[in-house]
Amino acid sequence: MVGGVRDRKRAETLRRIHDAAAELTKRDGLAEATVSAIAERAGVSRRTFFNYFDSKEDAVLGIQQPQISPEALDAFVEDAVGQPTVSAGSERFRRALRMTVTTLATLGLPMGQDGALMAVVASHPELLDRLRAHRDAVQHELVVVLTRRLAEENPTSQASDSARAMVLLAGAVLRYARGSEPALLDNPDQAAIDAAMAAFREALKGI
């Protein structure tokens, strides 16, 4: 119970700081949205600000460090018992995709529904660069974790190459799925993900 209250308070503080950063940036511009101004508007100290975000750019974007779900990771390494090789491979990729989705879903980025903030981001190269860097960091973290797990299962395999291919393909499938389900990261919809995977499988048959 104590942990639940603590988690809720942390989530509320994080949201308050992000909202303050986004509102000040939309109103006054990124240059004027200083850490001190954001902290004051959010009702926290500068020290508290840096306990949640590494920079004002991260606060504006709502960027958090990637947290790979232990449940998703455990599910990924489970054996597809009794399944044919092709089905087992498909199940393994589905689990990698689920882990990618759940990891991205922990990052925040709630600005997807905020057209005004999206316009601000689009007009500031430093924010776009930060988004790209963060995306790359998330992919790297996923590749590292998957490589380690794949190598444990089969030390002679090309674990790093397989992990990188899985993460890149998972990202492509996820972007495709979001085309029909924009809120996919806020509310992961397995049906939408499965439909996107089916579309990719069908397309790959012709290659």
CNS distance restraints for C-alpha pairs under 8 A (distance, minus, plus):
assign (resid   1 and name CA) (resid   5 and name CA) 6.35 0.50 0.50
assign (resid   2 and name CA) (resid   6 and name CA) 6.15 0.50 0.50
assign (resid   3 and name CA) (resid   7 and name CA) 6.03 0.50 0.50
assign (resid   4 and name CA) (resid   8 and name CA) 6.18 0.50 0.50
assign (resid   5 and name CA) (resid   9 and name CA) 6.19 0.50 0.50
assign (resid   6 and name CA) (resid  10 and name CA) 6.15 0.50 0.50
assign (resid   7 and name CA) (resid  11 and name CA) 6.11 0.50 0.50
assign (resid   8 and name CA) (resid  12 and name CA) 6.12 0.50 0.50
assign (resid   9 and name CA) (resid  13 and name CA) 6.15 0.50 0.50
assign (resid  10 and name CA) (resid  14 and name CA) 6.08 0.50 0.50
assign (resid  11 and name CA) (resid  15 and name CA) 6.11 0.50 0.50
assign (resid  12 and name CA) (resid  16 and name CA) 6.09 0.50 0.50
assign (resid  13 and name CA) (resid  17 and name CA) 6.23 0.50 0.50
assign (resid  14 and name CA) (resid  18 and name CA) 6.19 0.50 0.50
assign (resid  14 and name CA) (resid  52 and name CA) 6.43 0.50 0.50
assign (resid  15 and name CA) (resid  19 and name CA) 5.96 0.50 0.50
assign (resid  16 and name CA) (resid  20 and name CA) 6.12 0.50 0.50
assign (resid  16 and name CA) (resid  42 and name CA) 5.54 0.50 0.50
assign (resid  17 and name CA) (resid  21 and name CA) 6.14 0.50 0.50
assign (resid  17 and name CA) (resid  38 and name CA) 6.78 0.50 0.50
assign (resid  17 and name CA) (resid  39 and name CA) 6.80 0.50 0.50
assign (resid  17 and name CA) (resid  41 and name CA) 8.00 0.50 0.50
assign (resid  17 and name CA) (resid  42 and name CA) 5.19 0.50 0.50
assign (resid  17 and name CA) (resid  49 and name CA) 7.24 0.50 0.50
assign (resid  17 and name CA) (resid  59 and name CA) 6.75 0.50 0.50
assign (resid  18 and name CA) (resid  22 and name CA) 6.08 0.50 0.50
assign (resid  18 and name CA) (resid  59 and name CA) 5.02 0.50 0.50
assign (resid  18 and name CA) (resid  60 and name CA) 5.75 0.50 0.50
assign (resid  18 and name CA) (resid  61 and name CA) 7.37 0.50 0.50
assign (resid  18 and name CA) (resid  62 and name CA) 5.58 0.50 0.50
assign (resid  19 and name CA) (resid  23 and name CA) 5.98 0.50 0.50
assign (resid  19 and name CA) (resid  42 and name CA) 7.90 0.50 0.50
assign (resid  19 and name CA) (resid  60 and name CA) 7.70 0.50 0.50
assign (resid  20 and name CA) (resid  24 and name CA) 6.08 0.50 0.50
assign (resid  20 and name CA) (resid  38 and name CA) 5.59 0.50 0.50
assign (resid  20 and name CA) (resid  39 and name CA) 7.79 0.50 0.50
assign (resid  20 and name CA) (resid  41 and name CA) 5.89 0.50 0.50
assign (resid  20 and name CA) (resid  42 and name CA) 5.59 0.50 0.50
assign (resid  21 and name CA) (resid  25 and name CA) 6.06 0.50 0.50
assign (resid  21 and name CA) (resid  33 and name CA) 6.66 0.50 0.50
assign (resid  21 and name CA) (resid  38 and name CA) 5.35 0.50 0.50
assign (resid  21 and name CA) (resid  56 and name CA) 7.11 0.50 0.50
assign (resid  21 and name CA) (resid  59 and name CA) 5.91 0.50 0.50
assign (resid  21 and name CA) (resid  60 and name CA) 4.89 0.50 0.50
assign (resid  22 and name CA) (resid  26 and name CA) 6.12 0.50 0.50
assign (resid  22 and name CA) (resid  59 and name CA) 7.66 0.50 0.50
assign (resid  22 and name CA) (resid  60 and name CA) 4.87 0.50 0.50
assign (resid  22 and name CA) (resid  61 and name CA) 7.56 0.50 0.50
assign (resid  22 and name CA) (resid 117 and name CA) 6.82 0.50 0.50
assign (resid  23 and name CA) (resid  27 and name CA) 6.10 0.50 0.50
assign (resid  24 and name CA) (resid  28 and name CA) 5.64 0.50 0.50
assign (resid  24 and name CA) (resid  29 and name CA) 6.96 0.50 0.50
assign (resid  24 and name CA) (resid  30 and name CA) 7.79 0.50 0.50
assign (resid  24 and name CA) (resid  32 and name CA) 7.71 0.50 0.50
assign (resid  24 and name CA) (resid  33 and name CA) 5.51 0.50 0.50
assign (resid  24 and name CA) (resid  38 and name CA) 7.20 0.50 0.50
assign (resid  25 and name CA) (resid  29 and name CA) 4.44 0.50 0.50
assign (resid  25 and name CA) (resid  30 and name CA) 4.85 0.50 0.50
assign (resid  25 and name CA) (resid  31 and name CA) 7.96 0.50 0.50
assign (resid  25 and name CA) (resid  32 and name CA) 7.30 0.50 0.50
assign (resid  25 and name CA) (resid  33 and name CA) 5.47 0.50 0.50
assign (resid  25 and name CA) (resid  60 and name CA) 7.35 0.50 0.50
assign (resid  25 and name CA) (resid 120 and name CA) 7.61 0.50 0.50
assign (resid  26 and name CA) (resid  30 and name CA) 7.82 0.50 0.50
assign (resid  26 and name CA) (resid 116 and name CA) 7.05 0.50 0.50
assign (resid  26 and name CA) (resid 117 and name CA) 6.36 0.50 0.50
assign (resid  26 and name CA) (resid 120 and name CA) 6.56 0.50 0.50
assign (resid  28 and name CA) (resid  32 and name CA) 5.82 0.50 0.50
assign (resid  28 and name CA) (resid  33 and name CA) 6.78 0.50 0.50
assign (resid  29 and name CA) (resid  33 and name CA) 6.43 0.50 0.50
assign (resid  30 and name CA) (resid  34 and name CA) 7.77 0.50 0.50
assign (resid  33 and name CA) (resid  37 and name CA) 6.15 0.50 0.50
assign (resid  33 and name CA) (resid  38 and name CA) 6.39 0.50 0.50
assign (resid  33 and name CA) (resid  56 and name CA) 7.64 0.50 0.50
assign (resid  34 and name CA) (resid  38 and name CA) 6.13 0.50 0.50
assign (resid  34 and name CA) (resid  56 and name CA) 6.90 0.50 0.50
assign (resid  35 and name CA) (resid  39 and name CA) 6.01 0.50 0.50
assign (resid  35 and name CA) (resid  46 and name CA) 6.93 0.50 0.50
assign (resid  35 and name CA) (resid  49 and name CA) 7.68 0.50 0.50
assign (resid  35 and name CA) (resid  55 and name CA) 7.68 0.50 0.50
assign (resid  35 and name CA) (resid  56 and name CA) 5.81 0.50 0.50
assign (resid  36 and name CA) (resid  40 and name CA) 6.09 0.50 0.50
assign (resid  36 and name CA) (resid  46 and name CA) 6.26 0.50 0.50
assign (resid  37 and name CA) (resid  41 and name CA) 6.17 0.50 0.50
assign (resid  38 and name CA) (resid  42 and name CA) 6.11 0.50 0.50
assign (resid  39 and name CA) (resid  43 and name CA) 5.99 0.50 0.50
assign (resid  39 and name CA) (resid  44 and name CA) 5.10 0.50 0.50
assign (resid  39 and name CA) (resid  45 and name CA) 5.75 0.50 0.50
assign (resid  39 and name CA) (resid  46 and name CA) 5.83 0.50 0.50
assign (resid  39 and name CA) (resid  49 and name CA) 6.20 0.50 0.50
assign (resid  40 and name CA) (resid  44 and name CA) 6.14 0.50 0.50
assign (resid  40 and name CA) (resid  45 and name CA) 7.11 0.50 0.50
assign (resid  44 and name CA) (resid  48 and name CA) 6.08 0.50 0.50
assign (resid  44 and name CA) (resid  49 and name CA) 6.76 0.50 0.50
assign (resid  45 and name CA) (resid  49 and name CA) 6.29 0.50 0.50
assign (resid  46 and name CA) (resid  50 and name CA) 6.45 0.50 0.50
assign (resid  47 and name CA) (resid  51 and name CA) 6.46 0.50 0.50
assign (resid  48 and name CA) (resid  52 and name CA) 6.79 0.50 0.50
assign (resid  49 and name CA) (resid  53 and name CA) 6.15 0.50 0.50
assign (resid  50 and name CA) (resid  54 and name CA) 5.67 0.50 0.50
assign (resid  50 and name CA) (resid  55 and name CA) 7.33 0.50 0.50
assign (resid  52 and name CA) (resid  64 and name CA) 7.85 0.50 0.50
assign (resid  53 and name CA) (resid  58 and name CA) 6.05 0.50 0.50
assign (resid  53 and name CA) (resid  59 and name CA) 5.83 0.50 0.50
assign (resid  53 and name CA) (resid  63 and name CA) 7.50 0.50 0.50
assign (resid  53 and name CA) (resid  64 and name CA) 7.04 0.50 0.50
assign (resid  54 and name CA) (resid  58 and name CA) 6.48 0.50 0.50
assign (resid  54 and name CA) (resid  59 and name CA) 7.88 0.50 0.50
assign (resid  55 and name CA) (resid  59 and name CA) 6.44 0.50 0.50
assign (resid  56 and name CA) (resid  60 and name CA) 6.15 0.50 0.50
assign (resid  57 and name CA) (resid  61 and name CA) 6.30 0.50 0.50
assign (resid  57 and name CA) (resid 126 and name CA) 8.00 0.50 0.50
assign (resid  57 and name CA) (resid 127 and name CA) 6.27 0.50 0.50
assign (resid  57 and name CA) (resid 130 and name CA) 7.41 0.50 0.50
assign (resid  58 and name CA) (resid  62 and name CA) 5.73 0.50 0.50
assign (resid  58 and name CA) (resid  63 and name CA) 4.94 0.50 0.50
assign (resid  58 and name CA) (resid  64 and name CA) 7.50 0.50 0.50
assign (resid  58 and name CA) (resid 130 and name CA) 7.65 0.50 0.50
assign (resid  59 and name CA) (resid  63 and name CA) 6.44 0.50 0.50
assign (resid  61 and name CA) (resid 109 and name CA) 5.92 0.50 0.50
assign (resid  61 and name CA) (resid 111 and name CA) 7.15 0.50 0.50
assign (resid  61 and name CA) (resid 127 and name CA) 7.73 0.50 0.50
assign (resid  61 and name CA) (resid 131 and name CA) 7.90 0.50 0.50
assign (resid  62 and name CA) (resid 107 and name CA) 7.50 0.50 0.50
assign (resid  62 and name CA) (resid 108 and name CA) 5.66 0.50 0.50
assign (resid  62 and name CA) (resid 109 and name CA) 5.14 0.50 0.50
assign (resid  62 and name CA) (resid 110 and name CA) 7.05 0.50 0.50
assign (resid  62 and name CA) (resid 111 and name CA) 7.97 0.50 0.50
assign (resid  63 and name CA) (resid 107 and name CA) 5.82 0.50 0.50
assign (resid  63 and name CA) (resid 108 and name CA) 6.18 0.50 0.50
assign (resid  63 and name CA) (resid 109 and name CA) 6.20 0.50 0.50
assign (resid  63 and name CA) (resid 134 and name CA) 7.88 0.50 0.50
assign (resid  64 and name CA) (resid 106 and name CA) 7.75 0.50 0.50
assign (resid  64 and name CA) (resid 107 and name CA) 5.08 0.50 0.50
assign (resid  64 and name CA) (resid 108 and name CA) 6.85 0.50 0.50
assign (resid  65 and name CA) (resid 107 and name CA) 6.80 0.50 0.50
assign (resid  66 and name CA) (resid 103 and name CA) 6.30 0.50 0.50
assign (resid  66 and name CA) (resid 104 and name CA) 7.21 0.50 0.50
assign (resid  66 and name CA) (resid 106 and name CA) 6.92 0.50 0.50
assign (resid  66 and name CA) (resid 107 and name CA) 6.13 0.50 0.50
assign (resid  66 and name CA) (resid 138 and name CA) 5.96 0.50 0.50
assign (resid  66 and name CA) (resid 141 and name CA) 7.70 0.50 0.50
assign (resid  67 and name CA) (resid 103 and name CA) 5.83 0.50 0.50
assign (resid  67 and name CA) (resid 106 and name CA) 6.48 0.50 0.50
assign (resid  67 and name CA) (resid 107 and name CA) 7.71 0.50 0.50
assign (resid  68 and name CA) (resid  72 and name CA) 7.53 0.50 0.50
assign (resid  68 and name CA) (resid  73 and name CA) 7.26 0.50 0.50
assign (resid  68 and name CA) (resid  99 and name CA) 7.15 0.50 0.50
assign (resid  68 and name CA) (resid 102 and name CA) 7.37 0.50 0.50
assign (resid  68 and name CA) (resid 103 and name CA) 5.03 0.50 0.50
assign (resid  68 and name CA) (resid 142 and name CA) 7.67 0.50 0.50
assign (resid  69 and name CA) (resid  73 and name CA) 6.22 0.50 0.50
assign (resid  69 and name CA) (resid  99 and name CA) 7.05 0.50 0.50
assign (resid  69 and name CA) (resid 102 and name CA) 6.71 0.50 0.50
assign (resid  69 and name CA) (resid 103 and name CA) 6.41 0.50 0.50
assign (resid  70 and name CA) (resid  74 and name CA) 6.01 0.50 0.50
assign (resid  71 and name CA) (resid  75 and name CA) 6.13 0.50 0.50
assign (resid  72 and name CA) (resid  76 and name CA) 6.11 0.50 0.50
assign (resid  72 and name CA) (resid  95 and name CA) 7.32 0.50 0.50
assign (resid  72 and name CA) (resid  98 and name CA) 6.89 0.50 0.50
assign (resid  72 and name CA) (resid  99 and name CA) 5.13 0.50 0.50
assign (resid  72 and name CA) (resid 102 and name CA) 7.45 0.50 0.50
assign (resid  73 and name CA) (resid  77 and name CA) 6.54 0.50 0.50
assign (resid  73 and name CA) (resid  99 and name CA) 6.59 0.50 0.50
assign (resid  74 and name CA) (resid  78 and name CA) 6.52 0.50 0.50
assign (resid  75 and name CA) (resid  95 and name CA) 6.75 0.50 0.50
assign (resid  76 and name CA) (resid  92 and name CA) 6.55 0.50 0.50
assign (resid  76 and name CA) (resid  95 and name CA) 5.04 0.50 0.50
assign (resid  76 and name CA) (resid  96 and name CA) 6.27 0.50 0.50
assign (resid  76 and name CA) (resid  99 and name CA) 7.55 0.50 0.50
assign (resid  77 and name CA) (resid 149 and name CA) 7.12 0.50 0.50
assign (resid  80 and name CA) (resid  88 and name CA) 5.40 0.50 0.50
assign (resid  80 and name CA) (resid  91 and name CA) 7.01 0.50 0.50
assign (resid  80 and name CA) (resid  92 and name CA) 7.68 0.50 0.50
assign (resid  83 and name CA) (resid  87 and name CA) 5.83 0.50 0.50
assign (resid  83 and name CA) (resid  88 and name CA) 5.56 0.50 0.50
assign (resid  84 and name CA) (resid  88 and name CA) 5.98 0.50 0.50
assign (resid  85 and name CA) (resid  89 and name CA) 6.12 0.50 0.50
assign (resid  86 and name CA) (resid  90 and name CA) 6.25 0.50 0.50
assign (resid  87 and name CA) (resid  91 and name CA) 6.06 0.50 0.50
assign (resid  88 and name CA) (resid  92 and name CA) 6.08 0.50 0.50
assign (resid  89 and name CA) (resid  93 and name CA) 6.27 0.50 0.50
assign (resid  90 and name CA) (resid  94 and name CA) 6.15 0.50 0.50
assign (resid  91 and name CA) (resid  95 and name CA) 6.23 0.50 0.50
assign (resid  92 and name CA) (resid  96 and name CA) 6.31 0.50 0.50
assign (resid  93 and name CA) (resid  97 and name CA) 6.09 0.50 0.50
assign (resid  93 and name CA) (resid 166 and name CA) 6.74 0.50 0.50
assign (resid  93 and name CA) (resid 170 and name CA) 7.96 0.50 0.50
assign (resid  94 and name CA) (resid  98 and name CA) 6.13 0.50 0.50
assign (resid  95 and name CA) (resid  99 and name CA) 6.16 0.50 0.50
assign (resid  96 and name CA) (resid 100 and name CA) 6.22 0.50 0.50
assign (resid  96 and name CA) (resid 166 and name CA) 6.82 0.50 0.50
assign (resid  96 and name CA) (resid 167 and name CA) 7.22 0.50 0.50
assign (resid  96 and name CA) (resid 170 and name CA) 7.17 0.50 0.50
assign (resid  97 and name CA) (resid 101 and name CA) 6.16 0.50 0.50
assign (resid  97 and name CA) (resid 166 and name CA) 7.81 0.50 0.50
assign (resid  97 and name CA) (resid 167 and name CA) 7.42 0.50 0.50
assign (resid  97 and name CA) (resid 170 and name CA) 4.99 0.50 0.50
assign (resid  97 and name CA) (resid 171 and name CA) 7.83 0.50 0.50
assign (resid  97 and name CA) (resid 174 and name CA) 7.85 0.50 0.50
assign (resid  98 and name CA) (resid 102 and name CA) 6.07 0.50 0.50
assign (resid  99 and name CA) (resid 103 and name CA) 5.96 0.50 0.50
assign (resid 100 and name CA) (resid 104 and name CA) 6.18 0.50 0.50
assign (resid 100 and name CA) (resid 142 and name CA) 7.30 0.50 0.50
assign (resid 100 and name CA) (resid 167 and name CA) 7.16 0.50 0.50
assign (resid 100 and name CA) (resid 170 and name CA) 6.83 0.50 0.50
assign (resid 100 and name CA) (resid 171 and name CA) 7.47 0.50 0.50
assign (resid 101 and name CA) (resid 105 and name CA) 6.01 0.50 0.50
assign (resid 101 and name CA) (resid 174 and name CA) 7.33 0.50 0.50
assign (resid 101 and name CA) (resid 185 and name CA) 6.72 0.50 0.50
assign (resid 101 and name CA) (resid 188 and name CA) 7.22 0.50 0.50
assign (resid 102 and name CA) (resid 106 and name CA) 6.51 0.50 0.50
assign (resid 102 and name CA) (resid 185 and name CA) 7.66 0.50 0.50
assign (resid 102 and name CA) (resid 188 and name CA) 7.61 0.50 0.50
assign (resid 103 and name CA) (resid 107 and name CA) 7.09 0.50 0.50
assign (resid 104 and name CA) (resid 108 and name CA) 7.84 0.50 0.50
assign (resid 104 and name CA) (resid 138 and name CA) 7.78 0.50 0.50
assign (resid 104 and name CA) (resid 185 and name CA) 6.77 0.50 0.50
assign (resid 105 and name CA) (resid 185 and name CA) 4.75 0.50 0.50
assign (resid 105 and name CA) (resid 186 and name CA) 6.09 0.50 0.50
assign (resid 105 and name CA) (resid 188 and name CA) 7.80 0.50 0.50
assign (resid 110 and name CA) (resid 114 and name CA) 7.81 0.50 0.50
assign (resid 110 and name CA) (resid 186 and name CA) 7.89 0.50 0.50
assign (resid 111 and name CA) (resid 115 and name CA) 7.65 0.50 0.50
assign (resid 111 and name CA) (resid 117 and name CA) 6.48 0.50 0.50
assign (resid 111 and name CA) (resid 118 and name CA) 6.68 0.50 0.50
assign (resid 112 and name CA) (resid 118 and name CA) 7.25 0.50 0.50
assign (resid 114 and name CA) (resid 118 and name CA) 6.24 0.50 0.50
assign (resid 115 and name CA) (resid 119 and name CA) 6.21 0.50 0.50
assign (resid 116 and name CA) (resid 120 and name CA) 6.46 0.50 0.50
assign (resid 117 and name CA) (resid 121 and name CA) 6.19 0.50 0.50
assign (resid 118 and name CA) (resid 122 and name CA) 6.10 0.50 0.50
assign (resid 119 and name CA) (resid 123 and name CA) 6.32 0.50 0.50
assign (resid 120 and name CA) (resid 124 and name CA) 6.49 0.50 0.50
assign (resid 121 and name CA) (resid 125 and name CA) 7.56 0.50 0.50
assign (resid 121 and name CA) (resid 127 and name CA) 5.70 0.50 0.50
assign (resid 121 and name CA) (resid 128 and name CA) 6.40 0.50 0.50
assign (resid 122 and name CA) (resid 127 and name CA) 7.76 0.50 0.50
assign (resid 122 and name CA) (resid 128 and name CA) 6.75 0.50 0.50
assign (resid 124 and name CA) (resid 128 and name CA) 6.69 0.50 0.50
assign (resid 125 and name CA) (resid 129 and name CA) 5.98 0.50 0.50
assign (resid 126 and name CA) (resid 130 and name CA) 6.11 0.50 0.50
assign (resid 127 and name CA) (resid 131 and name CA) 6.24 0.50 0.50
assign (resid 128 and name CA) (resid 132 and name CA) 6.29 0.50 0.50
assign (resid 129 and name CA) (resid 133 and name CA) 6.11 0.50 0.50
assign (resid 130 and name CA) (resid 134 and name CA) 6.01 0.50 0.50
assign (resid 131 and name CA) (resid 135 and name CA) 6.13 0.50 0.50
assign (resid 132 and name CA) (resid 136 and name CA) 6.22 0.50 0.50
assign (resid 133 and name CA) (resid 137 and name CA) 6.17 0.50 0.50
assign (resid 134 and name CA) (resid 138 and name CA) 6.19 0.50 0.50
assign (resid 135 and name CA) (resid 139 and name CA) 6.27 0.50 0.50
assign (resid 136 and name CA) (resid 140 and name CA) 6.08 0.50 0.50
assign (resid 137 and name CA) (resid 141 and name CA) 6.17 0.50 0.50
assign (resid 138 and name CA) (resid 142 and name CA) 6.28 0.50 0.50
assign (resid 139 and name CA) (resid 143 and name CA) 6.13 0.50 0.50
assign (resid 139 and name CA) (resid 167 and name CA) 6.66 0.50 0.50
assign (resid 139 and name CA) (resid 168 and name CA) 7.81 0.50 0.50
assign (resid 140 and name CA) (resid 144 and name CA) 6.13 0.50 0.50
assign (resid 141 and name CA) (resid 145 and name CA) 6.31 0.50 0.50
assign (resid 142 and name CA) (resid 146 and name CA) 6.07 0.50 0.50
assign (resid 142 and name CA) (resid 167 and name CA) 7.00 0.50 0.50
assign (resid 143 and name CA) (resid 147 and name CA) 5.81 0.50 0.50
assign (resid 143 and name CA) (resid 160 and name CA) 7.21 0.50 0.50
assign (resid 143 and name CA) (resid 163 and name CA) 5.33 0.50 0.50
assign (resid 143 and name CA) (resid 164 and name CA) 5.48 0.50 0.50
assign (resid 143 and name CA) (resid 167 and name CA) 6.59 0.50 0.50
assign (resid 144 and name CA) (resid 148 and name CA) 6.26 0.50 0.50
assign (resid 144 and name CA) (resid 160 and name CA) 7.82 0.50 0.50
assign (resid 144 and name CA) (resid 163 and name CA) 7.89 0.50 0.50
assign (resid 145 and name CA) (resid 149 and name CA) 6.38 0.50 0.50
assign (resid 146 and name CA) (resid 150 and name CA) 5.97 0.50 0.50
assign (resid 146 and name CA) (resid 159 and name CA) 7.93 0.50 0.50
assign (resid 146 and name CA) (resid 160 and name CA) 7.96 0.50 0.50
assign (resid 146 and name CA) (resid 163 and name CA) 5.48 0.50 0.50
assign (resid 147 and name CA) (resid 151 and name CA) 5.95 0.50 0.50
assign (resid 147 and name CA) (resid 159 and name CA) 5.08 0.50 0.50
assign (resid 147 and name CA) (resid 160 and name CA) 4.98 0.50 0.50
assign (resid 147 and name CA) (resid 162 and name CA) 7.63 0.50 0.50
assign (resid 147 and name CA) (resid 163 and name CA) 5.38 0.50 0.50
assign (resid 148 and name CA) (resid 152 and name CA) 6.25 0.50 0.50
assign (resid 148 and name CA) (resid 159 and name CA) 7.61 0.50 0.50
assign (resid 149 and name CA) (resid 153 and name CA) 6.48 0.50 0.50
assign (resid 150 and name CA) (resid 154 and name CA) 6.17 0.50 0.50
assign (resid 150 and name CA) (resid 155 and name CA) 7.71 0.50 0.50
assign (resid 150 and name CA) (resid 157 and name CA) 7.85 0.50 0.50
assign (resid 150 and name CA) (resid 159 and name CA) 5.47 0.50 0.50
assign (resid 150 and name CA) (resid 163 and name CA) 7.66 0.50 0.50
assign (resid 151 and name CA) (resid 155 and name CA) 4.62 0.50 0.50
assign (resid 151 and name CA) (resid 156 and name CA) 7.43 0.50 0.50
assign (resid 151 and name CA) (resid 157 and name CA) 6.77 0.50 0.50
assign (resid 151 and name CA) (resid 158 and name CA) 7.96 0.50 0.50
assign (resid 151 and name CA) (resid 159 and name CA) 5.42 0.50 0.50
assign (resid 154 and name CA) (resid 159 and name CA) 7.93 0.50 0.50
assign (resid 155 and name CA) (resid 159 and name CA) 7.81 0.50 0.50
assign (resid 158 and name CA) (resid 162 and name CA) 6.15 0.50 0.50
assign (resid 159 and name CA) (resid 163 and name CA) 5.99 0.50 0.50
assign (resid 160 and name CA) (resid 164 and name CA) 6.13 0.50 0.50
assign (resid 161 and name CA) (resid 165 and name CA) 6.11 0.50 0.50
assign (resid 162 and name CA) (resid 166 and name CA) 6.12 0.50 0.50
assign (resid 163 and name CA) (resid 167 and name CA) 6.22 0.50 0.50
assign (resid 164 and name CA) (resid 168 and name CA) 6.12 0.50 0.50
assign (resid 165 and name CA) (resid 169 and name CA) 6.03 0.50 0.50
assign (resid 166 and name CA) (resid 170 and name CA) 5.88 0.50 0.50
assign (resid 167 and name CA) (resid 171 and name CA) 6.13 0.50 0.50
assign (resid 168 and name CA) (resid 172 and name CA) 6.40 0.50 0.50
assign (resid 169 and name CA) (resid 173 and name CA) 6.19 0.50 0.50
assign (resid 170 and name CA) (resid 174 and name CA) 6.02 0.50 0.50
assign (resid 171 and name CA) (resid 175 and name CA) 6.19 0.50 0.50
assign (resid 172 and name CA) (resid 176 and name CA) 6.24 0.50 0.50
assign (resid 173 and name CA) (resid 177 and name CA) 6.12 0.50 0.50
assign (resid 173 and name CA) (resid 193 and name CA) 7.52 0.50 0.50
assign (resid 173 and name CA) (resid 196 and name CA) 5.94 0.50 0.50
assign (resid 173 and name CA) (resid 197 and name CA) 6.29 0.50 0.50
assign (resid 173 and name CA) (resid 200 and name CA) 7.24 0.50 0.50
assign (resid 174 and name CA) (resid 178 and name CA) 6.16 0.50 0.50
assign (resid 174 and name CA) (resid 193 and name CA) 7.00 0.50 0.50
assign (resid 174 and name CA) (resid 196 and name CA) 7.58 0.50 0.50
assign (resid 175 and name CA) (resid 179 and name CA) 6.60 0.50 0.50
assign (resid 176 and name CA) (resid 180 and name CA) 7.60 0.50 0.50
assign (resid 176 and name CA) (resid 196 and name CA) 6.43 0.50 0.50
assign (resid 177 and name CA) (resid 181 and name CA) 6.11 0.50 0.50
assign (resid 177 and name CA) (resid 184 and name CA) 7.68 0.50 0.50
assign (resid 177 and name CA) (resid 192 and name CA) 6.02 0.50 0.50
assign (resid 177 and name CA) (resid 193 and name CA) 5.89 0.50 0.50
assign (resid 177 and name CA) (resid 195 and name CA) 7.69 0.50 0.50
assign (resid 177 and name CA) (resid 196 and name CA) 5.31 0.50 0.50
assign (resid 178 and name CA) (resid 182 and name CA) 4.62 0.50 0.50
assign (resid 178 and name CA) (resid 183 and name CA) 7.10 0.50 0.50
assign (resid 178 and name CA) (resid 184 and name CA) 5.92 0.50 0.50
assign (resid 180 and name CA) (resid 192 and name CA) 7.87 0.50 0.50
assign (resid 181 and name CA) (resid 192 and name CA) 7.06 0.50 0.50
assign (resid 183 and name CA) (resid 187 and name CA) 6.18 0.50 0.50
assign (resid 183 and name CA) (resid 188 and name CA) 7.78 0.50 0.50
assign (resid 184 and name CA) (resid 188 and name CA) 4.78 0.50 0.50
assign (resid 184 and name CA) (resid 189 and name CA) 6.16 0.50 0.50
assign (resid 189 and name CA) (resid 193 and name CA) 6.43 0.50 0.50
assign (resid 190 and name CA) (resid 194 and name CA) 5.96 0.50 0.50
assign (resid 191 and name CA) (resid 195 and name CA) 6.12 0.50 0.50
assign (resid 192 and name CA) (resid 196 and name CA) 6.23 0.50 0.50
assign (resid 193 and name CA) (resid 197 and name CA) 6.20 0.50 0.50
assign (resid 194 and name CA) (resid 198 and name CA) 6.15 0.50 0.50
assign (resid 195 and name CA) (resid 199 and name CA) 6.32 0.50 0.50
assign (resid 196 and name CA) (resid 200 and name CA) 6.37 0.50 0.50
assign (resid 197 and name CA) (resid 201 and name CA) 6.15 0.50 0.50
assign (resid 198 and name CA) (resid 202 and name CA) 6.17 0.50 0.50
assign (resid 199 and name CA) (resid 203 and name CA) 6.22 0.50 0.50
assign (resid 200 and name CA) (resid 204 and name CA) 6.09 0.50 0.50
assign (resid 201 and name CA) (resid 205 and name CA) 6.39 0.50 0.50
assign (resid 202 and name CA) (resid 206 and name CA) 7.37 0.50 0.50
assign (resid 203 and name CA) (resid 207 and name CA) 7.34 0.50 0.50
